[in-house]
Amino acid sequence: MAAIDRKQITWKDVDKAVLQVLRKKLEYGFSNPHKLDKNVRDNNEAHSQETAEKAMVLLKNDNVLPFNTSKIKNILLVGELAKYDNLGQYAHTPEVPSHLRITPYKGVKRYLKGTDVAVWYTDGKNKDEFQKLASRADAVIVCVGFTALD
């Protein structure tokens, strides 16, 4: 919401991004899940990785990324998916050992290890908590999307 308040993005930008995700969800038949056998899973791992990397959305970057740790001291991650290792388990669960699964929260913490930057988290459900943290944050990372359970 800070980016919207600062007029870095508009609600129209957010609506457009969300609509694209919903269209793809319907296009790919997410309402009718199916299981893939091990041979198909193995053949699709590289494609799944590429798709995950290309599916990440950055609405706008005005020289914010990579984070300048001399200017940014508090980063807030918002959304349940910030602490969820969402590996795209819709059609199958990739056979990735749990110690290799990196959530957005863990990834940001690891990236900023050894700096003076504090990394905070809220699922965003408590409006007062969210507003308190967001008002003190220098940067907010919003983690939204779908899981295999959606």
C-alpha positions as CSV (number, residue, x, y, z in Angstrom):
1,M,0.0,0.0,0.0
2,A,3.0,2.3,0.5
3,A,3.9,2.1,-3.2
4,I,0.3,3.0,-4.0
5,D,0.4,5.9,-1.5
6,R,3.6,7.1,-3.0
7,K,2.0,6.8,-6.5
8,Q,4.7,4.4,-7.6
9,I,1.9,2.0,-8.8
10,T,-1.8,2.3,-9.1
11,W,-4.7,0.0,-8.1
12,K,-5.1,-0.5,-11.9
13,D,-1.6,-1.9,-12.0
14,V,-2.4,-4.3,-9.2
15,D,-5.8,-5.3,-10.7
16,K,-4.1,-6.0,-14.1
17,A,-1.5,-8.3,-12.5
18,V,-4.1,-10.1,-10.4
19,L,-6.4,-10.5,-13.5
20,Q,-3.5,-12.1,-15.5
21,V,-3.0,-14.7,-12.7
22,L,-6.7,-15.5,-12.5
23,R,-7.0,-15.9,-16.3
24,K,-4.0,-18.3,-16.4
25,K,-5.5,-20.2,-13.5
26,L,-8.7,-20.7,-15.4
27,E,-6.9,-21.4,-18.7
28,Y,-4.8,-24.1,-17.2
29,G,-7.7,-25.8,-15.5
30,F,-6.8,-25.3,-11.9
31,S,-10.3,-26.3,-10.9
32,N,-9.6,-29.8,-12.2
33,P,-6.4,-31.1,-10.7
34,H,-4.6,-34.2,-12.0
35,K,-1.7,-36.3,-10.8
36,L,1.4,-36.8,-12.9
37,D,3.4,-40.0,-12.8
38,K,7.1,-40.0,-11.8
39,N,8.4,-40.1,-15.5
40,V,6.3,-37.0,-16.4
41,R,7.4,-35.2,-13.2
42,D,11.1,-35.9,-14.0
43,N,10.7,-34.6,-17.5
44,N,9.0,-31.4,-16.3
45,E,11.4,-30.3,-13.6
46,A,13.5,-28.0,-15.8
47,H,10.3,-26.6,-17.3
48,S,8.8,-26.1,-13.9
49,Q,11.9,-24.2,-12.7
50,E,11.9,-22.0,-15.7
51,T,8.2,-21.2,-15.4
52,A,8.6,-20.4,-11.7
53,E,11.4,-18.0,-12.4
54,K,9.5,-16.3,-15.2
55,A,6.3,-16.1,-13.2
56,M,7.7,-13.7,-10.6
57,V,6.2,-10.3,-11.0
58,L,7.9,-7.0,-10.3
59,L,5.3,-4.3,-10.8
60,K,7.7,-1.4,-10.8
61,N,11.4,-0.9,-9.8
62,D,12.6,2.6,-9.5
63,N,16.2,1.6,-8.5
64,V,14.9,0.0,-5.4
65,L,16.3,-3.4,-6.2
66,P,18.8,-4.6,-5.3
67,F,18.3,-3.2,-1.8
68,N,20.8,-0.5,-0.8
69,T,21.6,-1.5,2.7
70,S,23.0,1.9,3.5
71,K,19.6,3.4,2.9
72,I,17.2,0.7,3.8
73,K,17.2,-0.5,7.5
74,N,13.8,-2.2,7.8
75,I,12.1,-4.5,5.3
76,L,8.6,-5.9,5.8
77,L,7.4,-9.1,4.1
78,V,3.6,-9.3,3.9
79,G,1.5,-12.4,3.1
80,E,1.3,-16.0,4.2
81,L,3.3,-17.0,1.1
82,A,6.3,-15.2,2.5
83,K,6.9,-18.1,4.9
84,Y,5.5,-20.9,2.6
85,D,7.8,-22.9,0.3
86,N,5.4,-22.7,-2.6
87,L,7.0,-25.0,-5.1
88,G,4.1,-25.1,-7.5
89,Q,2.7,-28.3,-6.2
90,Y,-0.5,-28.0,-8.2
91,A,0.0,-31.1,-10.3
92,H,2.7,-32.7,-8.3
93,T,5.0,-32.1,-5.5
94,P,8.6,-31.7,-6.7
95,E,11.0,-34.0,-4.9
96,V,13.0,-31.2,-3.3
97,P,14.5,-32.0,0.2
98,S,13.1,-29.6,2.8
99,H,16.5,-28.3,3.7
100,L,16.8,-27.0,0.1
101,R,13.4,-25.2,0.1
102,I,13.8,-21.5,0.5
103,T,10.8,-19.3,1.4
104,P,10.8,-15.6,0.4
105,Y,11.3,-14.7,4.0
106,K,14.3,-17.1,4.4
107,G,15.8,-15.9,1.1
108,V,15.6,-12.2,2.1
109,K,17.1,-13.0,5.6
110,R,19.9,-15.0,4.0
111,Y,20.6,-12.2,1.4
112,L,20.8,-9.6,4.1
113,K,22.8,-11.6,6.6
114,G,25.6,-9.6,8.0
115,T,24.0,-6.3,7.3
116,D,22.2,-4.0,9.7
117,V,18.8,-4.5,7.9
118,A,15.9,-5.8,10.0
119,V,13.5,-8.2,8.2
120,W,10.0,-8.3,9.6
121,Y,7.0,-10.5,8.7
122,T,3.2,-10.2,9.0
123,D,0.6,-12.3,7.3
124,G,-1.3,-9.1,6.8
125,K,-4.5,-10.4,8.4
126,N,-4.3,-8.0,11.4
127,K,-4.8,-4.5,10.0
128,D,-3.3,-2.7,13.0
129,E,-0.2,-4.9,13.1
130,F,0.2,-4.4,9.3
131,Q,-0.2,-0.6,9.5
132,K,2.3,-0.4,12.4
133,L,5.0,-2.4,10.7
134,A,4.4,-0.9,7.2
135,S,4.6,2.7,8.6
136,R,8.1,1.9,10.0
137,A,9.4,-0.1,7.1
138,D,11.7,1.3,4.4
139,A,10.6,-1.3,1.9
140,V,7.6,-3.7,1.7
141,I,7.6,-7.0,-0.2
142,V,4.2,-8.4,-0.8
143,C,4.0,-12.2,-1.3
144,V,0.7,-13.3,-2.9
145,G,-0.4,-16.0,-5.2
146,F,-1.8,-19.5,-5.1
147,T,-0.9,-22.8,-3.5
148,A,-1.9,-26.3,-4.4
149,L,-4.7,-25.9,-1.8
150,D,-6.3,-22.9,-3.5
